Amino acid sequence: MPFGLVDGREHNYCTSCNEVIADKPKEVLFGIQINGDGEIYFSMNNIEWFKKIFSNDAYGVTVDLVSKDKYVCGKKTVNDDEEPGLPKGTMLYPVYRPALLKGANTLVQGNVFVKIGKVPEALKGKQLEGNLVIVNGNLICFYTNFVNIDRDVWQLLPMGLFTDSLVKDNKASEDGQKDFYTYTKEVQLEIPFEKGSTKFNSSYMHGLYDSLELTKYAIRKIEVRAYSSVEGPENLNKALMKGRADTIIKALKLYQPSLQRMKIITAENWLDFFKDIDQTKYNNLKGLSKIEIKQKLTDKAVLSEMEPLLSKQRKAIITLYLDSKSASTEIGDEAILSAFQKAVTDKDIPKARSIQKEIVSRIADNKLPLDYINKIEVPKSKDFSSLLNDREVYRYMLKTTSEYEALENFLALKQLDPTNGRINYNICALRFFMWQNDADTLAPKVLLNDINALPKMGINITLVQRMLINYQILKCESNMLAYDYAGKDSSLNIIRSIYEKLATISDEDIYSIAKYYSFYSHQEWAEEIIAPRIDKIDVSEDLVFYYVNLLFFKWDSYDTDDFQKACLNAINLNPKRFCNFFLPNDKGGASMQLLDYDEIKAFYCDACKPTK
């Protein structure tokens, strides 16, 4: 042990230090940061707990620098329980309390951030992680490494805004831009494929048209997940899956040549494979790696016997976002504004709303210029409040007004029609944004009453419950900033209670709530709400990866079926994202020291093909 340090974690002189750390609220965090210039910093987000842990001048902190070149594929990594002791890497000389207080020149809102050393020359240029070491004199009292969980931008549940139906703020496209479009119906279907084929029976597509009533709806967006069974080379399977997706897109384009919004995901169907072999003689395959399973499936006898199972795994899951067709779609671009104004003059509100929606759809599809939305003129009277409400939603969604302007406009509309549920819903939704950005100090005071009044105005209780969750999310954040941990816990429990009552919940919702739970150190709650979705074929990539990330905190889960299935599915959906888990934890990874575990290292070495 360098510098005369001794592992004293079981020593009486370390008892009080360990007791304080054990009593520390889980929201009080500390960490090690290694900057690009090699400077190493210790951080803590609560100076009061810093003073409790470092209670006298004998206490100090240092870092144990572990290099990734310790984890060479093809060689056994020494596991924690086999190590001769500390350090695991290169330990620096401790910095004691007087120097910590003197060097902590950045104390922002009770945070501590202090330089404690520099990376030694011999380690420069290497991938490093810093493990935290707290000492009392020459005794090491506390030692820990850090496993990161994705805390990036937990967010409110999407609420959308109301026109004739709920218009959602759709997910960002690949380039990070929001792709606004309206839809009134979402349908998901499964299409089977024969072995080695990219074709399906044409009569199936005709049946698809009939079942979806595509003569009544236009396709606004399509997502295709094309799956192959797991046997055979992965590169050939990828080509096969892409061909299947292209076949479906081509068939739908025969019906609607203007189809624009398309998303394709291809993957080997490991989820269904593991579900299907459960309770069969091949259940023992669950403990093998992907390469080992594929090797087993090269046996013709095994492959033939398993074909009834594998045949069910060759399919595509398609999700269609549909919008109702109307007579407005037949109006030409040059006549659509005059048709709208005539409907307004005739006080034919349903027709005017339909034409206005069609104008907006054409703007969103770049068939009409953006300034058309500002050419729509509507009398400012209660008779036209629904049409005025729609126009403000569309203007906001098309980004011709800001959140601030939109809120002011909706508040003005409320003066015309005070009990209009949709106008009041939209006001509440925008107040959340203003509250988040500290732009509306009134929001926390009026929101709860306004939300609770919505059911009496005809707003569905499920939408109200989502707003109540969002209210508690922001209230929870306010409590944290005030160090009101009891208030924060109360809000968390209210959120959990309301969440359990929601009738419908999307993967996007689950992901948002799971990240929120983890942000406040309730990883077990997050795991609980994600787990039911993990073995579903249409589960989102984000949920699969978050579930793997959560299980990293449970070393006893690494040899379980759930962990094996989740890792294999994550690798197939996005191998690069999986490999990034094992970057250093201050470079965006979960932790490269997870590779201490043979089960995880096997996945890493199989999927990431590291050269070092």
C-alpha positions as MATLAB code, in Angstrom:
seq = 'MPFGLVDGREHNYCTSCNEVIADKPKEVLFGIQINGDGEIYFSMNNIEWFKKIFSNDAYGVTVDLVSKDKYVCGKKTVNDDEEPGLPKGTMLYPVYRPALLKGANTLVQGNVFVKIGKVPEALKGKQLEGNLVIVNGNLICFYTNFVNIDRDVWQLLPMGLFTDSLVKDNKASEDGQKDFYTYTKEVQLEIPFEKGSTKFNSSYMHGLYDSLELTKYAIRKIEVRAYSSVEGPENLNKALMKGRADTIIKALKLYQPSLQRMKIITAENWLDFFKDIDQTKYNNLKGLSKIEIKQKLTDKAVLSEMEPLLSKQRKAIITLYLDSKSASTEIGDEAILSAFQKAVTDKDIPKARSIQKEIVSRIADNKLPLDYINKIEVPKSKDFSSLLNDREVYRYMLKTTSEYEALENFLALKQLDPTNGRINYNICALRFFMWQNDADTLAPKVLLNDINALPKMGINITLVQRMLINYQILKCESNMLAYDYAGKDSSLNIIRSIYEKLATISDEDIYSIAKYYSFYSHQEWAEEIIAPRIDKIDVSEDLVFYYVNLLFFKWDSYDTDDFQKACLNAINLNPKRFCNFFLPNDKGGASMQLLDYDEIKAFYCDACKPTK';
ca = [
       0.000    0.000    0.000;
       1.541    3.385   -0.993;
       2.187    6.352    1.366;
       1.917    4.131    4.441;
      -1.843    3.780    3.985;
      -3.610    0.788    5.516;
      -6.964   -0.776    4.633;
      -8.884    0.172    7.787;
     -12.469   -0.356    6.643;
     -13.014   -2.747    9.566;
     -11.047   -0.597   12.062;
     -12.778    1.100   15.001;
     -11.340    4.473   13.948;
     -13.400    4.202   10.739;
     -16.692    3.313   12.415;
     -18.017    6.860   12.772;
     -17.069    7.753    9.186;
     -18.851    4.704    7.788;
     -21.920    5.361    9.934;
     -22.208    8.929    8.630;
     -21.876    7.754    5.030;
     -24.509    5.051    5.654;
     -26.892    7.682    7.066;
     -26.277   10.082    4.180;
     -29.480   10.708    2.161;
     -29.294    8.932   -1.176;
     -29.761   12.296   -2.890;
     -26.440   13.493   -1.463;
     -23.878   12.428   -4.063;
     -20.110   12.554   -4.351;
     -17.806   11.727   -7.213;
     -14.464   11.923   -8.970;
     -13.909   13.840  -12.198;
     -10.847   13.573  -14.438;
     -10.534   16.540  -16.784;
      -9.016   16.462  -20.245;
      -5.890   18.218  -18.986;
      -5.343   15.482  -16.392;
      -6.542   17.444  -13.374;
      -8.566   15.370  -10.906;
     -11.419   16.802   -8.855;
     -13.509   15.578   -5.947;
     -17.113   16.805   -5.907;
     -20.023   16.671   -3.496;
     -23.471   18.220   -3.915;
     -24.083   19.093   -0.248;
     -21.534   20.993    1.805;
     -23.292   20.223    5.099;
     -22.799   16.491    4.575;
     -19.258   17.181    3.427;
     -18.607   18.710    6.855;
     -20.217   15.729    8.594;
     -18.048   13.176    6.776;
     -14.846   15.223    6.969;
     -15.458   16.076   10.599;
     -11.848   16.892   11.612;
      -8.466   17.596   10.061;
      -7.426   13.900   10.117;
      -9.930   13.114    7.382;
      -8.959   13.363    3.753;
      -9.700   12.114    0.275;
      -7.711   10.592   -2.558;
      -8.285    8.649   -5.746;
      -7.350    5.189   -7.011;
      -6.818    5.436  -10.781;
      -7.785    2.257  -12.667;
      -6.749    1.866  -16.325;
      -8.862    0.075  -18.935;
      -5.851   -1.838  -20.210;
      -6.413   -4.044  -17.170;
      -9.348   -5.626  -19.028;
      -7.718   -7.378  -21.975;
     -10.026   -9.725  -23.855;
      -8.730  -13.280  -23.962;
      -7.121  -12.922  -20.546;
      -8.760  -13.496  -17.189;
      -9.461  -10.347  -15.180;
      -8.773  -10.572  -11.464;
     -12.141  -10.197   -9.739;
     -12.738   -8.130   -6.636;
     -13.121  -11.166   -4.396;
      -9.790  -12.552   -5.607;
      -7.753   -9.364   -5.338;
      -4.873   -9.272   -2.870;
      -6.146   -5.883   -1.633;
      -6.042   -2.209   -2.402;
      -5.178   -0.337   -4.493;
      -6.768   -1.682   -7.671;
      -4.699    0.763   -9.726;
      -2.521    3.766   -8.945;
      -3.354    5.685   -5.788;
      -2.450    9.358   -5.274;
      -1.337   10.991   -2.033;
      -4.366   12.008    0.092;
      -5.552   15.611    0.411;
      -6.693   16.315    3.961;
      -9.499   18.514    5.276;
      -7.565   21.815    5.701;
      -6.332   21.683    2.093;
      -9.768   20.592    0.844;
     -11.452   23.576    2.462;
      -8.763   25.928    1.209;
      -8.905   24.577   -2.347;
     -12.688   24.409   -2.582;
     -13.051   27.801   -4.228;
     -16.163   26.690   -6.086;
     -19.022   26.472   -3.626;
     -22.175   27.002   -5.693;
     -25.506   26.453   -3.962;
     -23.862   24.282   -1.341;
     -21.776   22.180   -3.744;
     -18.133   21.243   -3.188;
     -15.719   20.980   -6.113;
     -12.000   20.778   -5.316;
      -8.850   19.695   -7.131;
      -7.101   16.754   -5.434;
      -4.307   15.874   -7.884;
      -3.146   15.208  -11.436;
      -2.899   12.080  -13.554;
       0.669   10.688  -13.337;
       2.763   10.799  -16.507;
       2.729    6.995  -16.808;
      -1.076    6.976  -17.073;
      -1.569    9.904  -19.437;
      -3.387    8.998  -22.658;
      -5.012    5.932  -21.123;
      -8.709    5.397  -20.417;
      -9.033    5.870  -16.665;
     -11.609    5.763  -13.913;
     -11.103    7.279  -10.501;
     -12.308    5.368   -7.452;
     -13.035    7.462   -4.381;
     -10.946    6.838   -1.251;
     -11.748    8.525    2.099;
      -9.090    8.273    4.788;
      -8.780    8.948    8.495;
      -5.090    9.566    9.108;
      -3.391    6.652    7.339;
      -6.487    4.393    7.467;
      -8.603    3.864    4.357;
     -12.127    4.060    5.793;
     -14.209    4.133    2.632;
     -13.535    2.939   -0.911;
     -15.936    2.916   -3.861;
     -16.088    2.983   -7.611;
     -19.007    4.562   -9.471;
     -21.520    3.021  -11.865;
     -23.401    5.677  -13.810;
     -27.083    5.556  -14.634;
     -28.446    7.682  -17.457;
     -29.675   10.787  -15.615;
     -29.734   12.885  -18.753;
     -32.705   15.200  -18.909;
     -35.494   13.334  -17.206;
     -38.548   15.053  -18.492;
     -42.249   15.605  -17.978;
     -44.700   13.114  -19.406;
     -45.775   14.346  -22.852;
     -49.108   16.148  -22.533;
     -49.794   17.414  -26.036;
     -52.259   20.174  -26.881;
     -55.944   19.905  -27.787;
     -57.493   20.750  -31.151;
     -60.353   18.501  -32.323;
     -58.165   15.750  -30.841;
     -54.994   15.637  -28.760;
     -52.003   16.752  -30.844;
     -48.726   15.393  -29.526;
     -45.310   16.974  -29.755;
     -43.787   14.169  -31.738;
     -40.377   12.648  -31.038;
     -37.310   14.250  -32.537;
     -36.126   12.936  -35.895;
     -32.609   11.624  -36.490;
     -31.239   15.151  -37.019;
     -32.688   16.301  -33.696;
     -35.512   18.344  -35.221;
     -39.135   17.913  -34.179;
     -41.232   16.556  -37.040;
     -44.708   17.902  -36.379;
     -47.624   15.963  -37.822;
     -51.149   15.182  -36.705;
     -52.702   11.748  -36.436;
     -55.964   10.443  -35.052;
     -55.356    6.686  -35.006;
     -52.390    4.440  -34.219;
     -52.453    0.820  -35.375;
     -49.896   -1.941  -34.894;
     -49.822   -5.130  -36.963;
     -47.650   -8.212  -37.345;
     -46.662   -9.658  -40.734;
     -45.053  -13.135  -40.919;
     -42.326  -14.126  -43.404;
     -41.161  -17.474  -44.736;
     -37.608  -18.679  -44.083;
     -35.071  -16.901  -46.296;
     -37.761  -14.843  -48.019;
     -38.424  -11.109  -48.168;
     -41.868  -11.596  -49.715;
     -45.271  -12.111  -48.181;
     -48.617  -13.072  -49.666;
     -50.122  -10.097  -51.539;
     -53.580  -11.050  -50.295;
     -52.310  -10.247  -46.799;
     -51.683   -6.630  -47.816;
     -55.171   -6.342  -49.307;
     -56.523   -7.624  -46.007;
     -54.344   -5.056  -44.289;
     -55.882   -2.250  -46.334;
     -59.383   -3.436  -45.468;
     -58.716   -3.925  -41.749;
     -57.144   -0.485  -41.416;
     -59.875    1.199  -43.472;
     -57.137    2.920  -45.435;
     -59.730    4.377  -47.782;
     -60.783    6.514  -44.813;
     -57.308    7.315  -43.471;
     -54.024    8.733  -44.737;
     -50.748    7.320  -43.432;
     -48.838   10.079  -41.651;
     -45.936    7.951  -40.461;
     -44.852    4.312  -40.501;
     -42.389    2.463  -38.279;
     -41.211   -1.000  -39.324;
     -39.345   -3.463  -37.137;
     -38.149   -6.330  -39.293;
     -36.908   -9.440  -37.489;
     -35.067  -12.552  -38.564;
     -34.726  -15.748  -36.592;
     -31.379  -16.033  -34.819;
     -29.689  -18.848  -36.744;
     -27.179  -18.053  -39.471;
     -24.589  -15.292  -40.009;
     -25.640  -11.941  -38.635;
     -24.623  -10.008  -41.768;
     -26.895  -12.180  -43.940;
     -29.723  -11.786  -41.456;
     -29.344   -7.993  -41.564;
     -29.651   -7.983  -45.354;
     -32.701  -10.240  -45.117;
     -34.358   -8.011  -42.523;
     -33.709   -4.862  -44.570;
     -35.265   -6.581  -47.581;
     -38.370   -7.435  -45.574;
     -38.768   -3.868  -44.384;
     -38.306   -2.534  -47.927;
     -40.974   -4.940  -49.204;
     -43.503   -3.586  -46.714;
     -42.648    0.044  -47.511;
     -42.936   -0.653  -51.234;
     -46.363   -2.256  -50.787;
     -47.648    0.680  -48.743;
     -46.290    3.175  -51.263;
     -48.424    1.518  -53.932;
     -51.368    2.636  -51.843;
     -49.925    6.034  -50.842;
     -47.016    7.147  -53.096;
     -46.520   10.350  -51.077;
     -45.520    8.421  -47.931;
     -42.648   10.371  -46.329;
     -42.134    9.624  -42.652;
     -40.606    6.175  -42.366;
     -38.477    4.572  -39.685;
     -36.944    1.121  -40.054;
     -35.375   -0.976  -37.297;
     -33.860   -4.375  -38.020;
     -32.829   -6.953  -35.437;
     -32.380  -10.649  -34.879;
     -35.306  -11.845  -32.814;
     -33.559  -12.826  -29.580;
     -36.497  -11.757  -27.423;
     -38.922  -14.272  -28.930;
     -36.172  -16.893  -29.154;
     -35.622  -16.906  -25.393;
     -39.351  -16.793  -24.675;
     -40.020  -19.696  -27.030;
     -37.317  -22.015  -25.666;
     -38.525  -21.501  -22.103;
     -39.835  -24.760  -20.634;
     -38.394  -26.768  -23.554;
     -35.421  -29.112  -23.784;
     -33.434  -26.190  -25.225;
     -33.887  -23.980  -22.171;
     -30.207  -24.568  -21.322;
     -29.227  -22.366  -24.299;
     -30.127  -19.309  -22.219;
     -26.804  -19.475  -20.403;
     -24.750  -19.331  -23.619;
     -23.402  -16.364  -25.536;
     -24.838  -15.335  -28.905;
     -21.923  -16.938  -30.767;
     -22.309  -20.175  -28.810;
     -26.045  -20.324  -29.550;
     -25.477  -19.726  -33.253;
     -22.874  -22.520  -33.237;
     -25.414  -24.926  -31.698;
     -27.868  -24.004  -34.445;
     -25.448  -25.102  -37.168;
     -26.331  -28.691  -36.217;
     -28.899  -29.687  -38.861;
     -30.754  -32.006  -36.497;
     -31.083  -29.292  -33.845;
     -32.067  -26.727  -36.460;
     -34.726  -29.010  -37.914;
     -36.197  -29.765  -34.516;
     -36.297  -26.090  -33.561;
     -37.752  -24.897  -36.873;
     -41.355  -24.713  -35.544;
     -40.090  -22.232  -32.939;
     -37.797  -20.310  -35.273;
     -40.512  -19.928  -37.905;
     -42.579  -17.809  -35.521;
     -39.696  -15.385  -35.042;
     -39.456  -14.271  -38.707;
     -41.777  -11.337  -38.901;
     -42.199   -7.608  -39.096;
     -44.038   -5.395  -36.639;
     -45.452   -2.318  -38.329;
     -46.888    0.714  -36.572;
     -49.007    3.071  -38.629;
     -49.973    6.591  -37.577;
     -53.161    7.456  -39.451;
     -55.152   10.637  -39.955;
     -58.777   10.781  -41.038;
     -59.433   11.778  -44.599;
     -62.063   14.403  -45.335;
     -63.490   16.302  -48.270;
     -60.919   18.998  -47.483;
     -58.175   16.827  -48.970;
     -59.750   17.320  -52.419;
     -59.525   21.122  -52.312;
     -56.711   22.543  -54.440;
     -53.936   24.666  -52.925;
     -55.073   27.769  -54.805;
     -58.640   27.505  -53.486;
     -58.124   26.276  -49.930;
     -57.906   29.680  -48.212;
     -61.071   30.970  -49.867;
     -62.837   27.699  -48.995;
     -61.818   28.214  -45.382;
     -63.053   31.804  -45.305;
     -66.379   30.748  -46.864;
     -66.853   28.105  -44.155;
     -66.168   30.787  -41.528;
     -68.630   33.175  -43.164;
     -71.242   30.407  -43.247;
     -70.447   29.596  -39.586;
     -69.841   25.991  -40.620;
     -67.388   25.385  -37.769;
     -66.771   21.636  -38.386;
     -65.941   22.302  -42.052;
     -63.707   25.258  -41.172;
     -61.818   23.146  -38.609;
     -61.350   20.378  -41.182;
     -59.996   22.796  -43.808;
     -57.713   24.487  -41.276;
     -56.296   21.094  -40.274;
     -55.694   20.253  -43.946;
     -53.845   23.542  -44.464;
     -51.612   22.736  -41.499;
     -50.937   19.193  -42.779;
     -49.816   20.611  -46.128;
     -47.552   23.124  -44.378;
     -46.022   20.331  -42.273;
     -45.446   18.297  -45.449;
     -43.874   21.334  -47.201;
     -46.686   21.486  -49.753;
     -47.714   24.984  -48.653;
     -45.511   27.822  -47.340;
     -45.383   28.456  -43.598;
     -46.972   31.900  -43.868;
     -50.310   30.321  -44.801;
     -50.961   29.716  -41.102;
     -50.940   33.501  -40.541;
     -53.363   34.083  -43.429;
     -56.104   32.229  -41.571;
     -58.530   34.833  -40.219;
     -61.114   33.947  -37.570;
     -63.558   36.296  -35.772;
     -62.726   36.688  -32.082;
     -65.998   35.542  -30.559;
     -67.178   32.634  -28.439;
     -68.913   31.033  -31.439;
     -65.499   30.509  -33.019;
     -63.563   29.596  -29.845;
     -62.875   26.005  -30.960;
     -61.522   27.232  -34.298;
     -59.423   29.913  -32.588;
     -58.075   27.312  -30.155;
     -57.070   25.017  -33.030;
     -55.296   27.863  -34.803;
     -53.238   28.742  -31.726;
     -52.210   25.095  -31.263;
     -51.139   24.817  -34.891;
     -49.243   28.105  -34.807;
     -47.364   26.928  -31.736;
     -46.652   23.470  -33.162;
     -45.365   25.030  -36.386;
     -43.139   27.298  -34.250;
     -44.611   30.590  -35.493;
     -45.315   31.509  -31.863;
     -43.243   30.909  -28.735;
     -44.474   29.288  -25.532;
     -44.830   32.747  -23.984;
     -46.888   34.102  -26.878;
     -49.010   30.946  -27.068;
     -49.849   31.116  -23.349;
     -50.893   34.766  -23.655;
     -53.056   33.927  -26.660;
     -54.770   31.032  -24.877;
     -55.401   33.186  -21.805;
     -57.096   35.725  -24.101;
     -59.226   32.928  -25.580;
     -60.243   31.887  -22.076;
     -61.811   35.323  -21.662;
     -64.089   34.478  -24.608;
     -64.970   30.960  -23.394;
     -64.017   30.481  -19.696;
     -65.299   26.889  -19.335;
     -63.888   25.487  -22.581;
     -62.023   22.384  -21.384;
     -59.615   22.247  -24.299;
     -58.553   25.864  -23.955;
     -58.048   25.384  -20.210;
     -56.100   22.149  -20.814;
     -53.775   23.943  -23.224;
     -53.202   26.730  -20.702;
     -52.210   24.171  -18.061;
     -49.855   22.385  -20.469;
     -48.066   25.629  -21.327;
     -47.860   26.710  -17.696;
     -45.774   23.587  -17.038;
     -43.221   24.797  -19.573;
     -43.168   28.232  -18.002;
     -42.736   26.763  -14.524;
     -39.831   24.608  -15.723;
     -38.103   27.695  -17.051;
     -38.954   29.957  -14.086;
     -40.866   32.210  -16.454;
     -44.227   32.012  -14.690;
     -44.031   32.453  -10.919;
     -47.815   32.099  -10.788;
     -47.801   28.560  -12.196;
     -47.107   26.564   -8.986;
     -49.875   28.429   -7.148;
     -52.662   28.142   -9.733;
     -51.830   24.925  -11.582;
     -53.119   22.371   -9.088;
     -56.564   23.950   -8.837;
     -56.736   24.446  -12.603;
     -55.787   20.810  -13.268;
     -58.326   19.468  -10.784;
     -61.056   21.550  -12.484;
     -60.460   19.964  -15.914;
     -62.631   16.807  -15.483;
     -65.708   18.991  -14.954;
     -64.920   20.596  -18.328;
     -64.926   17.252  -20.140;
     -61.196   16.399  -20.088;
     -60.475   12.663  -19.766;
     -59.304   11.656  -16.286;
     -56.233    9.859  -17.707;
     -54.958   13.131  -19.173;
     -55.620   14.853  -15.859;
     -53.661   12.146  -14.015;
     -50.684   12.697  -16.338;
     -50.773   16.387  -15.525;
     -50.913   15.627  -11.813;
     -47.793   13.468  -12.186;
     -46.038   16.341  -13.945;
     -47.126   18.731  -11.214;
     -45.523   16.524   -8.567;
     -42.370   16.121  -10.701;
     -41.800   19.877  -10.709;
     -42.830   20.208   -7.077;
     -40.313   17.471   -6.243;
     -37.566   19.425   -7.982;
     -38.463   22.552   -6.007;
     -38.275   20.567   -2.775;
     -34.842   19.234   -3.697;
     -33.511   22.721   -4.369;
     -34.718   23.665   -0.880;
     -33.163   20.486    0.635;
     -36.682   19.466    1.705;
     -36.130   15.712    1.432;
     -39.382   14.864    3.248;
     -41.366   16.992    0.790;
     -39.499   15.380   -2.100;
     -40.337   11.886   -0.785;
     -43.995   12.840   -0.425;
     -44.138   13.959   -4.069;
     -42.388   10.773   -5.191;
     -44.944    8.604   -3.425;
     -47.823   10.592   -4.910;
     -46.321   10.129   -8.392;
     -45.962    6.401   -7.855;
     -49.557    6.150   -6.630;
     -50.972    8.057   -9.618;
     -48.768    6.170  -12.091;
     -50.223    2.845  -10.952;
     -53.716    4.108  -11.830;
     -52.916    5.110  -15.425;
     -54.970    3.055  -17.866;
     -52.541    3.408  -20.761;
     -48.821    4.070  -20.693;
     -46.364    4.163  -23.591;
     -42.716    3.119  -23.625;
     -41.837    6.801  -23.872;
     -43.806    7.442  -20.677;
     -42.208    4.490  -18.869;
     -38.754    5.675  -19.908;
     -39.404    9.210  -18.625;
     -40.751    8.011  -15.272;
     -37.994    5.375  -14.873;
     -35.291    7.993  -15.405;
     -37.070   10.248  -12.962;
     -37.188    7.524  -10.299;
     -33.487    6.809  -10.823;
     -32.652   10.507  -10.653;
     -33.935   10.370   -7.092;
     -32.157    7.061   -6.359;
     -35.146    4.729   -6.638;
     -33.635    2.354   -9.180;
     -35.767   -0.487   -7.824;
     -38.946    1.419   -8.762;
     -37.566    2.066  -12.229;
     -36.727   -1.609  -12.734;
     -40.194   -2.579  -11.549;
     -42.034   -0.505  -14.161;
     -39.734   -1.441  -17.065;
     -39.571   -5.192  -16.425;
     -43.041   -6.066  -17.848;
     -42.034   -4.570  -21.219;
     -38.627   -6.183  -21.624;
     -39.850   -9.433  -23.185;
     -42.186   -7.680  -25.658;
     -41.146   -7.695  -29.302;
     -42.065   -4.031  -29.822;
     -40.203   -2.746  -26.755;
     -38.323    0.491  -27.389;
     -34.545    0.506  -27.633;
     -34.354    3.109  -24.855;
     -36.147    0.808  -22.407;
     -33.920   -2.176  -23.206;
     -30.772   -0.147  -22.616;
     -32.095    1.489  -19.485;
     -33.014   -1.913  -18.055;
     -29.470   -3.184  -18.691;
     -28.118   -0.029  -17.050;
     -30.317   -0.602  -14.005;
     -29.191   -4.213  -13.626;
     -25.548   -3.093  -13.621;
     -26.243   -1.995  -10.036;
     -27.234   -5.553   -9.062;
     -24.172   -7.802   -9.370;
     -26.256  -10.842   -8.385;
     -28.376  -10.357  -11.542;
     -25.504  -10.858  -13.984;
     -26.025  -14.599  -14.377;
     -29.841  -14.409  -14.579;
     -31.962  -15.058  -17.670;
     -33.322  -11.506  -17.592;
     -29.869   -9.946  -17.730;
     -28.679  -12.323  -20.461;
     -31.737  -11.635  -22.616;
     -31.568   -7.888  -22.108;
     -27.859   -7.706  -23.036;
     -28.290   -9.843  -26.162;
     -31.255   -7.747  -27.276;
     -29.370   -4.493  -26.587;
     -26.387   -5.697  -28.626;
     -28.607   -6.597  -31.563;
     -30.561   -3.352  -31.496;
     -27.529   -1.069  -31.212;
     -24.089   -2.629  -30.618;
     -22.262    0.719  -30.556;
     -24.544    2.003  -27.811;
     -23.932   -1.189  -25.824;
     -20.155   -0.853  -26.147;
     -20.364    2.747  -24.922;
     -21.531    1.410  -21.551;
     -17.878    0.503  -20.924;
     -16.340    3.875  -21.533;
     -14.936    5.513  -18.377;
     -17.780    6.724  -16.197;
     -16.783   10.393  -16.515;
     -16.751   10.024  -20.325;
     -20.385    8.946  -20.618;
     -20.014    5.240  -19.824;
     -21.641    3.291  -17.010;
     -18.242    2.013  -15.845;
     -15.373    0.161  -17.475;
     -14.844   -1.609  -14.141;
     -18.017   -3.601  -14.806;
     -15.620   -5.705  -16.884;
     -14.352   -7.136  -13.603;
     -17.321   -9.500  -13.943;
     -16.807  -12.431  -16.317;
     -20.452  -12.457  -17.456;
     -20.305   -8.827  -18.580;
     -16.810   -9.095  -20.034;
     -17.969  -12.002  -22.223;
     -20.668   -9.810  -23.802;
     -18.213   -6.931  -24.200;
     -15.503   -8.990  -25.851;
     -18.038  -10.661  -28.145;
     -19.849   -7.485  -29.232;
     -17.230   -4.765  -29.126;
     -14.173   -6.507  -30.585;
     -11.772   -4.342  -28.557;
      -8.164   -4.195  -29.729;
      -6.777   -3.369  -26.295;
];
